[in-house]
Amino acid sequence: MTPDGVTPDGVAIAVMIILLFPMGYFTLASPAFLLVKLDIQPVAQLLRGMFNAHFLVMRVAGIIGTVAFLLDGRLLAAMGVGLVTALAIYGRRGFMRRIDDQLSARDAGDTEAPRRLRRLHWSGMLGNAVLLAALVAGIPYVALSA
């Protein structure tokens, strides 16, 4: 219990940890790809795999978090986590298609494709960072109950 009489909410803390883990891992792992050229096929494939795995893990973590908040009767928190889940589910298809298009263009000899792939990489990192910052900023509002 905090000095103002507020106690931590176990469900909310568990949900936040479930969501923070994959987002934090992606935040730490993805900058390593800034140090290598994306015109190297195995490197670009590994980047694609990392994004694909991130979207899939966020989908599962988001569904677990949304259901946990719904079962706990926290509709607003469930809607927030549900939004992140929806982005992971529906954003994956378009984002992965764009990465695949650039990988195909690179394989076909397009010398600008690695640059466009790099921009996708940056946009993915930025999107994750914004969602991570929003999640961290929301912890005090979600994790404490009177």
Protein Blocks (a to p, Z undefined) as FASTA:
>chain_A
ZZkopacdfklmmmmmmmmmmmmmmmmmmmmmmmpcfkbmklmmmmmmmmmmmmmmmmmm
mmmmmmmmmmnopaklmmmmmmmmmmmmmmmmmmmmmmmmmmmmmmnopaklmmmmmmmm
mmmmmmmmmmmmmmmmmmmmmmpcZZ
